[in-house]
């Protein structure tokens, strides 16, 4: 199943990391190229500490970062999952080679934390067609994705959220080796 919910920047579209078909549907629905990997949202900084190559100084830096961010780093734990091929069904992530580094977002509210405790990390991207503006209103979500919502391909979570405050997309960066110096891909 695919879901739409508000994020700290705009509405996002997501699926659990173990649903290969839903993952591929997100690309189809958004008309997104498979050479652009999706971000992964995790429940908290403890997850990043346990399952990525970030050191404690970098984790502490992220905890106090004052803007929405996406951090690029390595996670052998998640890569094992992304590289898994189901022998019975032959299902696999067709663009798994694109995940040399993984773009992580951290849940920023109790609702997202609850979802992540139930599903454990999720693939996430903005809920809009590729190369189109981000969506900030539930009305626009319904207009853009109505056919999928009506057929239960997408579940729109928290329809009553209404309009989100327009914010810039998250900054995307990685750290320069073991330091907290950032190398920005989007600022």
Contact map, one row per residue, 1 for C-alpha under 8 A:
1110000000000010001001000000000000000000000000000000000000000000000000000000000000000000000000000000000000000000000000000000000000000000000000000000000011100000000000000000000000000000000
1111000000001110000001000100000000000000000000000000000000000000000000000000000000000000000000000000000000000000000000000000000000000000000000000000000011100000000000000000000000000000000
1111100000001110000000000000000000000000000000000000000000000000000000000000000000000000000000000000000000000000000000000000000000000000000000000000000001111000000000000000000000000000000
0111110000111100000000000000000000000000000000000000000000000000000000000000000000000000000000000000000000000000000000000000001000000000000000000000000001111000000000000000000000000000000
0011111000111000000000000000000000000000000000000000000000000000000000000000000000000000000000000000000000000000000000000000000000000000000000000000000000011100000000000000000000000000000
0001111111110000000000000000000000000000000000000000000000000000000000000000000000000000000000000000000000000000000000000000000000000000000000000000000000000000100100000000000000000000000
0000111111110000000000000000000000000000000000000000000000000000000000000000000000000000000000000000000000010000000000000000000000000000000000000000000000000000000000000000000000000000000
0000011111000000000000000000000000000000000000000000000000000000000100000000000000000000000000000000000000010000000000000000000000000000000000000000000000000000000000000000000000000000000
0000011111100000000000000000000000000000000000000000000000000000000100000000000000000000000000000000000000000000000000000000000000000000000000000000000000000000000011111100000000000000000
0000011111110000000000000000000000000000000000000000000000000000000000000000000000000000000000000000000000000000000000000000011000000111000000000000000000000000000111101000000000000000000
0001111011111000000000000000000000000000000000000000000000000000000000000000000000000000000000000000000000000000000000000000011000000111100010000000000000000000000100000000000000000000000
0001111001111100000000000000000000000000000000000000000000000000000000000000000000000000000000000000000000000000000000000001111000000000000000000000000000000000000000000000000000000000000
0111100000111110000000000100000000000000000000000000000000000000000000000000000000000000000000000000000000000000000000000001111000000000000000000000000000000000000000000000000000000000000
0111000000011111000000000100000000000000000000000000000000000000000000000000000000000000000000000000000000000000000000000111100000000000000000000000000000000000000000000000000000000000000
1110000000001111101001100000000000000000000000000000000000000000000000000000000000000000000000000000000000000000000000000111000000000000000000000000000000000000000000000000000000000000000
0000000000000111111000000000000000000000000000000000000000000000000000000000000000000000000000000000000000000000000000111110000000000000000000000000000000000000000000000000000000000000000
0000000000000011111100100000000000000000000000000000000000000000000000000000000000000000000000000000000000000000000000011110000000000000000000000000000000000000000000000000000000000000000
0000000000000001111100000000000000000000000000000000000000000000000000000000000010000000000000000000000000000000000000000000000000000000000000000000000000000000000000000000000000000000000
1000000000000011111111100000000000000000000000000000000000000000000000000000000000000000000000000000000000000000000000000000000000000000000000000000000000000000000000000000000000000000000
0000000000000000111111110000000000000000000000000000000000000000000000000000000000000000001110000000000000000000000000000000000000000000000000000000000000000000000000000000000000000000000
0000000000000000001111111000000000000000000000000000000000000000000000000000000000000000000000000000000000000000000000000000000000000000000000000000000000000000000000000000000000000000000
1100000000000010001111111100000000000000000000000000000000000000000000000000000000000000000000000000000000000000000000000000000000000000000000000000000000000000000000000000000000000000000
0000000000000010101111111110000000000000000000000000000000000000000000000000000000000000000000000000000000000000000000000010000000000000000000000000000000000000000000000000000000000000000
0000000000000000000111111111000000000000000000000000000000000000000000000000000000000000000000000000000000000000000000000000000000000000000000000000000000000000000000000000000000000000000
0000000000000000000011111111100000000000000000000000000000000000000000000000000000000000000000000000000000000000000000000000000000000000000000000000000000000000000000000000000000000000000
0100000000001100000001111111110000000000000000000000000000000000000000000000000000000000000000000000000000000000000000000000000000000000000000000000000000000000000000000000000000000000000
0000000000000000000000111111111111000000000000000000000000000000000000000000000000000000000000000000000000000000000000000000000000000000000000000000000000000000000000000000000000000000000
0000000000000000000000011111111100000000000000000000000000000000000000000000000000000000000000000000000000000000000000000000000000000000000000000000000000000000000000000000000000000000000
0000000000000000000000001111111100000000000000000000000000000000000000000000000000000000000000000000000000000000000000000000000010000000000000000000000000000000000000000000000000000000000
0000000000000000000000000111111100000000000000000000000000000000000000000000000000000000000000000000000000000000000000000000001111000000000000000000000000000000000000000000000000000000000
0000000000000000000000000011111110000000000000000000000000000000000000000000000000000000000000000000000000000000000000000000000011000000000000000000000000000000000000000000000000000000000
0000000000000000000000000011111111010000000000000000000000000000000000000000000000000000000000000000000000000000000000000000000011000000000000000000000000000000000000000000000000000000000
0000000000000000000000000010001111110000000000000000000000000000000000000000000000000000000000000000000000000000000000000000000000000000000000000000000000000000000000000000000000000000000
0000000000000000000000000010000111111000000000000000000000000000000000000000000000000000000000100000000000000000000000000000000000000000000000000000000000000000000000000000000000000000000
0000000000000000000000000000000011111000000000000000000000000000000000000000000000000000000000100100000000000000000000000000000000000000000000000000000000000000000000000000000000000000000
0000000000000000000000000000000111111100000000000000000000000000000000000000000000000000000000000100000000000000000000000000000000000000000000000000000000000000000000000000000000000000000
0000000000000000000000000000000001111110000000000000000000000000000000000000000000000000000000100110000000000000000000000000000000000000000000000000000000000000000000000000000000000000000
0000000000000000000000000000000000011111000000000000000000000000000000000000000000000000000000000000001000000000000000000011100000000000000000000000000000000000000000000000000000000000000
0000000000000000000000000000000000001111100000000000000000000000000001000000000000000000000000000000011110000000000000000011100000000000000000000000000000000000000000000000000000000000000
0000000000000000000000000000000000000111110000000000000000000000000000000000000000000000000000000000011110000000000000001111000000000000000000000000000000000000000000000000000000000000000
0000000000000000000000000000000000000011111000000000000000000000000000000000000000000000000000000000000111100000000000001111000000000000000000000000000000000000000000000000000000000000000
0000000000000000000000000000000000000001111100110000000000000000000000000000000000000000000000000000000111100000000100011100000000000000000000000000000000000000000000000000000000000000000
0000000000000000000000000000000000000000111110100000000000000000000000000000000000000000000000000000000001100001100110011000000000000000000000000000000000000000000000000000000000000000000
0000000000000000000000000000000000000000011111110000000000000000000000000000000000000000000000000000000001100000100000000000000000000000000000000000000000000000000000000000000000000000000
0000000000000000000000000000000000000000001111111000000000100010000000000000000000000000000000000000000001000000000000000000000000000000000000000000000000000000000000000000000000000000000
0000000000000000000000000000000000000000000111111100000000000000000000000000000000000000000000000000000000000000000000000000000000000000000000000000000000000000000000000000000000000000000
0000000000000000000000000000000000000000011111111111000000000000000000000000000000000000000000000000000000000000000000000000000000000000000000000000000000000000000000000000000000000000000
0000000000000000000000000000000000000000010111111111010000100000000000000000000000000000000000000000000000000000000000000000000000000000000000000000000000000000000000000000000000000000000
0000000000000000000000000000000000000000000011111111111100100000000000000000000000000000000000000000000000000000000000000000000000000000000000000000000000000000000000000000000000000000000
0000000000000000000000000000000000000000000001111111000000000000000000000000000000000000000000000000000000000000000000000000000000000000000000000000000000000000000000000000000000000000000
0000000000000000000000000000000000000000000000111111100000000000000000000011110000000000000000000000000000000000000000000000000000000000000000000000000000000000000000000000000000000000000
0000000000000000000000000000000000000000000000111111110000000000000000001111100000000000000000000000000000000000000000000000000000000000000000000000000000000000000000000000000000000000000
0000000000000000000000000000000000000000000000001011111000000000000000001110000000000000000000000000000000000000000000000000000000000000000000000000000000000000000000000000000000000000000
0000000000000000000000000000000000000000000000011001111101100000000000001100000000000000000000000000000000000000000000000000000000000000000000000000000000000000000000000000000001000000000
0000000000000000000000000000000000000000000000001000111111100000000000000000000000000000000000000000000000000000000000000000000000000000000000000000000000000000000000000000000001000000000
0000000000000000000000000000000000000000000000001000011111110000000000000000000000000000000000000000000000000000000000000000000000000000000000000000000000000000000000000000000000000000000
0000000000000000000000000000000000000000000000000000001111111000000000000000000000000000000000000000000000000000000000000000000000000000000000000000000000000000000000000000000000110000000
0000000000000000000000000000000000000000000000000000011111111100000000000000000000000000000000000000000000000000000000000000000000000000000000000000000000000000000000000000001001110000000
0000000000000000000000000000000000000000000010011000011111111110000000000000000000000000000000000000000000000000000000000000000000000000000000000000000000000000000000000000000000000000000
0000000000000000000000000000000000000000000000000000000111111111000000000000000000000000000000000000000000000000000000000000000000000000000000000000000000000000000000000000000000000000000
0000000000000000000000000000000000000000000000000000000011111111100000000000000000000000000000000000000000000000000000000000000000000000000000000000000000000000000000000000000000010000000
0000000000000000000000000000000000000000000000000000000001111111100000000000000000000000000000000000000000000000000000000000000000000000000000000000000000000000000000000000000000000000000
0000000000000000000000000000000000000000000010000000000000111111100000000000000000000000000000000000000000000000000000000000000000000000000000000000000000000000000000000000000000000000000
0000000000000000000000000000000000000000000000000000000000011111110000000000000000000000000000000000000000000000000000000000000000000000000000000000000000000000000000000000000000000000000
0000000000000000000000000000000000000000000000000000000000001111111110000000000000000000000000000000000000000000000000000000000000000000000000000000000000000000000000000000000000000000000
0000000000000000000000000000000000000000000000000000000000000001111100000000000000000000000000000000000000000000000000000000000000000000000000000000000000000000000000000000000000000000000
0000000000000000000000000000000000000000000000000000000000000000111110000000000000000000000000000000000000000000000000000000000000000000000000000000000000000000000000000110000000000000000
0000000110000000000000000000000000000000000000000000000000000000111111000000000000000000000000000000000000000000000000000000000000000000000000000000000000000000000000001110000000000000000
0000000000000000000000000000000000000000000000000000000000000000101111100000000000000000000000000000000010000000000000000000000000000000000000000000000000000000000000000111100000000000000
0000000000000000000000000000000000000010000000000000000000000000000111110000000000000000000000000000001110000000000000000000000000000000000000000000000000000000000000000111100000000000000
0000000000000000000000000000000000000000000000000000000000000000000011111000000000000000000000000000011110000000000000000000000000000000000000000000000000000000000000000001110000000000000
0000000000000000000000000000000000000000000000000000000000000000000001111100000000000000000000000000111100000000000000000000000000000000000000000000000000000000000000000001111000000000000
0000000000000000000000000000000000000000000000000001110000000000000000111110000000000000000000000000111100000000000000000000000000000000000000000000000000000000000000000000011000000000000
0000000000000000000000000000000000000000000000000001110000000000000000011111000000000000000000000001110000000000000000000000000000000000000000000000000000000000000000000000000000000000000
0000000000000000000000000000000000000000000000000011100000000000000000001111111000000000000000000000110000000000000000000000000000000000000000000000000000000000000000000000000000000000000
0000000000000000000000000000000000000000000000000011000000000000000000000111111100000000000000000000000000000000000000000000000000000000000000000000000000000000000000000000000000000000000
0000000000000000000000000000000000000000000000000011000000000000000000000011111110000000000000000000000000000000000000000000000000000000000000000000000000000000000000000000000000000000000
0000000000000000000000000000000000000000000000000010000000000000000000000011111111000000000000000000000000000000000000000000000000000000000000000000000000000000000000000000000000000000000
0000000000000000000000000000000000000000000000000000000000000000000000000011111111100000000000000010000000000000000000000000000000000000000000000000000000000000000000000000000000000000000
0000000000000000000000000000000000000000000000000000000000000000000000000001111111110000000000000000000000000000000000000000000000000000000000000000000000000000000000000000000000000000000
0000000000000000010000000000000000000000000000000000000000000000000000000000111111110000000000000000000000000000000000000000000000000000000000000000000000000000000000000000000000000000000
0000000000000000000000000000000000000000000000000000000000000000000000000000011111110000000110010000000000000000000000000000000000000000000000000000000000000000000000000000000000000000000
0000000000000000000000000000000000000000000000000000000000000000000000000000001111111000000110010000000000000000000000000000000000000000000000000000000000000000000000000000000000000000000
0000000000000000000000000000000000000000000000000000000000000000000000000000000111111100000100000000000000000000000000000000000000000000000000000000000000000000000000000000000000000000000
0000000000000000000000000000000000000000000000000000000000000000000000000000000000111110011110000000000000000000000000000000000000000000000000000000000000000000000000000000000000000000000
0000000000000000000000000000000000000000000000000000000000000000000000000000000000011111111100000000000000000000000000000000000000000000000000000000000000000000000000000000000000000000000
0000000000000000000000000000000000000000000000000000000000000000000000000000000000001111111000000000000000000000000000000000000000000000000000000000000000000000000000000000000000000000000
0000000000000000000000000000000000000000000000000000000000000000000000000000000000000111110000000000000000000000000000000000000000000000000000000000000000000000000000000000000000000000000
0000000000000000000000000000000000000000000000000000000000000000000000000000000000000111111000000000000000000000000000000000000000000000000000000000000000000000000000000000000000000000000
0000000000000000000000000000000000000000000000000000000000000000000000000000000000001111111100000000000000000000000000000000000000000000000000000000000000000000000000000000000000000000000
0000000000000000000100000000000000000000000000000000000000000000000000000000000000001110111110000000000000000000000000000000000000000000000000000000000000000000000000000000000000000000000
0000000000000000000100000000000000000000000000000000000000000000000000000000000001111100011111000000000000000000000000000000000000000000000000000000000000000000000000000000000000000000000
0000000000000000000100000000000000000000000000000000000000000000000000000000000001101000001111110000000000000000000000000000000000000000000000000000000000000000000000000000000000000000000
0000000000000000000000000000000000000000000000000000000000000000000000000000000000000000000111110000000000000000000000000000000000000000000000000000000000000000000000000000000000000000000
0000000000000000000000000000000001101000000000000000000000000000000000000000000000000000000011111110000000000000000000000000000000000000000000000000000000000000000000000000000000000000000
0000000000000000000000000000000000000000000000000000000000000000000000000000000001100000000011111110000000000000000000000000000000000000000000000000000000000000000000000000000000000000000
0000000000000000000000000000000000000000000000000000000000000000000000000000000000000000000000111111000000000000000000000000000000000000000000000000000000000000000000000000000000000000000
0000000000000000000000000000000000111000000000000000000000000000000000000000000000000000000000111111000000000000000000000000000000000000000000000000000000000000000000000000000000000000000
0000000000000000000000000000000000001000000000000000000000000000000000000000001000000000000000111111110000000000000000000000000000000000000000000000000000000000000000000000000000000000000
0000000000000000000000000000000000000000000000000000000000000000000000000100000000000000000000001111110000000000000000000000000000000000000000000000000000000000000000000000000000000000000
0000000000000000000000000000000000000000000000000000000000000000000000011110000000000000000000000011111000000000000000000000000000000000000000000000000000000000000000000000000000000000000
0000000000000000000000000000000000000011000000000000000000000000000000111110000000000000000000000011111100000000000000000000000000000000000000000000000000000000000000000000000000000000000
0000000000000000000000000000000000000111000000000000000000000000000001111000000000000000000000000000111110000000000000000000000000000000000000000000000000000000000000000001000000000000000
0000000000000000000000000000000000000011110000000000000000000000000001111000000000000000000000000000011111000000000000000000000000000000000000000000000000000000000000000000000000000000000
0000000000000000000000000000000000000011110000000000000000000000000011100000000000000000000000000000001111100000000000000000000000000000000000000000000000000000000000000000000000000000000
0000000000000000000000000000000000000000111110000000000000000000000000000000000000000000000000000000000111110000000000000000000000000000000000000000000000000000000000000000000000000000000
0000000000000000000000000000000000000000111100000000000000000000000000000000000000000000000000000000000011111101100000000000000000000000000000000000000000000000000000000000000000000000000
0000001100000000000000000000000000000000000000000000000000000000000000000000000000000000000000000000000001111101100000000000000000000000000000000000000000000000000000000000000000000000000
0000000000000000000000000000000000000000000000000000000000000000000000000000000000000000000000000000000000111111100000000000000000000000000000000000000000000000000000000000000000000000000
0000000000000000000000000000000000000000000000000000000000000000000000000000000000000000000000000000000000111111110000000000000000000000000000000000000000000000000000000000000000000000000
0000000000000000000000000000000000000000000000000000000000000000000000000000000000000000000000000000000000001111111000000000000000000000000000000000000000000000000000000000000000000000000
0000000000000000000000000000000000000000001000000000000000000000000000000000000000000000000000000000000000111111111100000000000000000000000000000000000000000000000000000000000000000000000
0000000000000000000000000000000000000000001100000000000000000000000000000000000000000000000000000000000000111111111110000000000000000000000000000000000000000000000000000000000000000000000
0000000000000000000000000000000000000000000000000000000000000000000000000000000000000000000000000000000000000111111111000000000000000000000000000000000000000000000000000000000000000000000
0000000000000000000000000000000000000000000000000000000000000000000000000000000000000000000000000000000000000011111111110000000000000000000000000000000000000000000000000000000000000000000
0000000000000000000000000000000000000000011000000000000000000000000000000000000000000000000000000000000000000001111111111100000000000000000000000000000000000000000000000000000000000000000
0000000000000000000000000000000000000000001000000000000000000000000000000000000000000000000000000000000000000000111111110000000000000000000000000000000000000000000000000000000000000000000
0000000000000000000000000000000000000000000000000000000000000000000000000000000000000000000000000000000000000000011111110000000000000000000000000000000000000000000000000000000000000000000
0000000000000001000000000000000000000000000000000000000000000000000000000000000000000000000000000000000000000000001111111100000000000000000000000000000000000000000000000000000000000000000
0000000000000001100000000000000000000000011000000000000000000000000000000000000000000000000000000000000000000000001111111100000000000000000000000000000000000000000000000000000000000000000
0000000000000001100000000000000000000001111000000000000000000000000000000000000000000000000000000000000000000000000100111110000000000000000000000000000000000000000000000000000000000000000
0000000000000111100000000000000000000001110000000000000000000000000000000000000000000000000000000000000000000000000100111111000000000000000000000000000000000000000000000000000000000000000
0000000000000111100000100000000000000111100000000000000000000000000000000000000000000000000000000000000000000000000000001111100000000000000000000000000000000000000000000000000000000000000
0000000000011110000000000000000000000111100000000000000000000000000000000000000000000000000000000000000000000000000000000111110000000000000000000000000000000000000000000000000000000000000
0000000000011100000000000000000000000110000000000000000000000000000000000000000000000000000000000000000000000000000000000011111000000000000000000000000000000000000000000000000000000000000
0000000001111000000000000000000000000000000000000000000000000000000000000000000000000000000000000000000000000000000000000001111100000110000000000000000000000000000000000000000000000000000
0001000001111000000000000000010000000000000000000000000000000000000000000000000000000000000000000000000000000000000000000000111110000110000010000000000000000000000000000000000000000000000
0000000000000000000000000000010000000000000000000000000000000000000000000000000000000000000000000000000000000000000000000000011111011110000000010000000000000000000000000000000000000000000
0000000000000000000000000000111100000000000000000000000000000000000000000000000000000000000000000000000000000000000000000000001111111000000000000000000000000000000000000000000000000000000
0000000000000000000000000000011100000000000000000000000000000000000000000000000000000000000000000000000000000000000000000000000111110000000000000000000000000000000000000000000000000000000
0000000000000000000000000000000000000000000000000000000000000000000000000000000000000000000000000000000000000000000000000000000011111000000000000000000000000000000000000000000000000000000
0000000000000000000000000000000000000000000000000000000000000000000000000000000000000000000000000000000000000000000000000000000111111100000000000000000000000000000000000000000000000000000
0000000000000000000000000000000000000000000000000000000000000000000000000000000000000000000000000000000000000000000000000000000110111110000000000000000000000000000000000000000000000000000
0000000001100000000000000000000000000000000000000000000000000000000000000000000000000000000000000000000000000000000000000000011100011111000000000000000000000000000000000000000000000000000
0000000001100000000000000000000000000000000000000000000000000000000000000000000000000000000000000000000000000000000000000000011100001111100110000000000000000000000000000000000000000000000
0000000001100000000000000000000000000000000000000000000000000000000000000000000000000000000000000000000000000000000000000000000000000111110100000000000000000000001111000000000000000000000
0000000000100000000000000000000000000000000000000000000000000000000000000000000000000000000000000000000000000000000000000000000000000011111110000000000000000000011100000000000000000000000
0000000000000000000000000000000000000000000000000000000000000000000000000000000000000000000000000000000000000000000000000000000000000001111111000000000000000011111000000000000000000000000
0000000000000000000000000000000000000000000000000000000000000000000000000000000000000000000000000000000000000000000000000000000000000000111111100000000000000000010000000000000000000000000
0000000000000000000000000000000000000000000000000000000000000000000000000000000000000000000000000000000000000000000000000000000000000011111111110000000000000000000000000000000000000000000
0000000000100000000000000000000000000000000000000000000000000000000000000000000000000000000000000000000000000000000000000000001000000010111111111100000000000000000000000000000000000000000
0000000000000000000000000000000000000000000000000000000000000000000000000000000000000000000000000000000000000000000000000000000000000000011111111100100000000000000000000000000000000000000
0000000000000000000000000000000000000000000000000000000000000000000000000000000000000000000000000000000000000000000000000000000000000000001111111100000000000000000000000000000000000000000
0000000000000000000000000000000000000000000000000000000000000000000000000000000000000000000000000000000000000000000000000000000100000000000111111100000000000000000000000000000000000000000
0000000000000000000000000000000000000000000000000000000000000000000000000000000000000000000000000000000000000000000000000000000000000000000011111111100001000000000000000000000000000000000
0000000000000000000000000000000000000000000000000000000000000000000000000000000000000000000000000000000000000000000000000000000000000000000011111111110000000000000000000000000000000000000
0000000000000000000000000000000000000000000000000000000000000000000000000000000000000000000000000000000000000000000000000000000000000000000000001111111000000000000000000000000000000000000
0000000000000000000000000000000000000000000000000000000000000000000000000000000000000000000000000000000000000000000000000000000000000000000000001111111111000000000000000000000000000000000
0000000000000000000000000000000000000000000000000000000000000000000000000000000000000000000000000000000000000000000000000000000000000000000001001111111111110000000000000000000000000000000
0000000000000000000000000000000000000000000000000000000000000000000000000000000000000000000000000000000000000000000000000000000000000000000000000111111110000000000000000000000000000000000
0000000000000000000000000000000000000000000000000000000000000000000000000000000000000000000000000000000000000000000000000000000000000000000000000011111111000000000000000000000000000000000
0000000000000000000000000000000000000000000000000000000000000000000000000000000000000000000000000000000000000000000000000000000000000000000000000001111111100000000000000000000000000000000
1100000000000000000000000000000000000000000000000000000000000000000000000000000000000000000000000000000000000000000000000000000000000000000000000001111111100000000000000000000000000000000
1111000000000000000000000000000000000000000000000000000000000000000000000000000000000000000000000000000000000000000000000000000000000000000000001001101111110000000000000000000000000000000
1111000000000000000000000000000000000000000000000000000000000000000000000000000000000000000000000000000000000000000000000000000000000000000000000000100111111000000000000000000000000000000
0011100000000000000000000000000000000000000000000000000000000000000000000000000000000000000000000000000000000000000000000000000000000000000000000000100001111110000000000000000000000000000
0011100000000000000000000000000000000000000000000000000000000000000000000000000000000000000000000000000000000000000000000000000000000000000000000000000000111110000000000000000000000000000
0000100000000000000000000000000000000000000000000000000000000000000000000000000000000000000000000000000000000000000000000000000000000000000000000000000000011111100000000000000000000000000
0000000000000000000000000000000000000000000000000000000000000000000000000000000000000000000000000000000000000000000000000000000000000000010000000000000000011111110000000000000000000000000
0000000000000000000000000000000000000000000000000000000000000000000000000000000000000000000000000000000000000000000000000000000000000000010000000000000000000111110000000000000000000000000
0000010000000000000000000000000000000000000000000000000000000000000000000000000000000000000000000000000000000000000000000000000000000000010000000000000000000111111100000000000000000000000
0000000000000000000000000000000000000000000000000000000000000000000000000000000000000000000000000000000000000000000000000000000000000000111000000000000000000011111100000000000000000000000
0000000000000000000000000000000000000000000000000000000000000000000000000000000000000000000000000000000000000000000000000000000000000001110000000000000000000000111110000000000000000000000
0000010001100000000000000000000000000000000000000000000000000000000000000000000000000000000000000000000000000000000000000000000000000001100000000000000000000000111111000000000000000000000
0000000011000000000000000000000000000000000000000000000000000000000000000000000000000000000000000000000000000000000000000000000000000001000000000000000000000000001111100000000000000000000
0000000011000000000000000000000000000000000000000000000000000000000000000000000000000000000000000000000000000000000000000000000000000001000000000000000000000000000111110000000000000000000
0000000011000000000000000000000000000000000000000000000000000000000000000000000000000000000000000000000000000000000000000000000000000000000000000000000000000000000011111000000000000000000
0000000010000000000000000000000000000000000000000000000000000000000000000000000000000000000000000000000000000000000000000000000000000000000000000000000000000000000001111100000000000000000
0000000011000000000000000000000000000000000000000000000000000000000100000000000000000000000000000000000000000000000000000000000000000000000000000000000000000000000000111110000000000000000
0000000010000000000000000000000000000000000000000000000000000000001111000000000000000000000000000000000000000000000000000000000000000000000000000000000000000000000000011111000000000000011
0000000000000000000000000000000000000000000000000000000000000000001111000000000000000000000000000000000000000000000000000000000000000000000000000000000000000000000000001111100000000001111
0000000000000000000000000000000000000000000000000000000000000000000011110000000000000000000000000000001000000000000000000000000000000000000000000000000000000000000000000111110000000001111
0000000000000000000000000000000000000000000000000000000000000000000011110000000000000000000000000000000000000000000000000000000000000000000000000000000000000000000000000011111000000111110
0000000000000000000000000000000000000000000000000000000000000000000000111000000000000000000000000000000000000000000000000000000000000000000000000000000000000000000000000001111100000111000
0000000000000000000000000000000000000000000000000000000001000000000000011000000000000000000000000000000000000000000000000000000000000000000000000000000000000000000000000000111111111110000
0000000000000000000000000000000000000000000000000000000000000000000000000000000000000000000000000000000000000000000000000000000000000000000000000000000000000000000000000000011111111110000
0000000000000000000000000000000000000000000000000000000000000000000000000000000000000000000000000000000000000000000000000000000000000000000000000000000000000000000000000000001111100000000
0000000000000000000000000000000000000000000000000000011001000000000000000000000000000000000000000000000000000000000000000000000000000000000000000000000000000000000000000000001111110000000
0000000000000000000000000000000000000000000000000000000011000000000000000000000000000000000000000000000000000000000000000000000000000000000000000000000000000000000000000000001111111000000
0000000000000000000000000000000000000000000000000000000011001000000000000000000000000000000000000000000000000000000000000000000000000000000000000000000000000000000000000000001101111100000
0000000000000000000000000000000000000000000000000000000000000000000000000000000000000000000000000000000000000000000000000000000000000000000000000000000000000000000000000000001100111110000
0000000000000000000000000000000000000000000000000000000000000000000000000000000000000000000000000000000000000000000000000000000000000000000000000000000000000000000000000000111100011111000
0000000000000000000000000000000000000000000000000000000000000000000000000000000000000000000000000000000000000000000000000000000000000000000000000000000000000000000000000000111100001111100
0000000000000000000000000000000000000000000000000000000000000000000000000000000000000000000000000000000000000000000000000000000000000000000000000000000000000000000000000011110000000111111
0000000000000000000000000000000000000000000000000000000000000000000000000000000000000000000000000000000000000000000000000000000000000000000000000000000000000000000000000011100000000011111
0000000000000000000000000000000000000000000000000000000000000000000000000000000000000000000000000000000000000000000000000000000000000000000000000000000000000000000000000111100000000001111
0000000000000000000000000000000000000000000000000000000000000000000000000000000000000000000000000000000000000000000000000000000000000000000000000000000000000000000000000111000000000001111
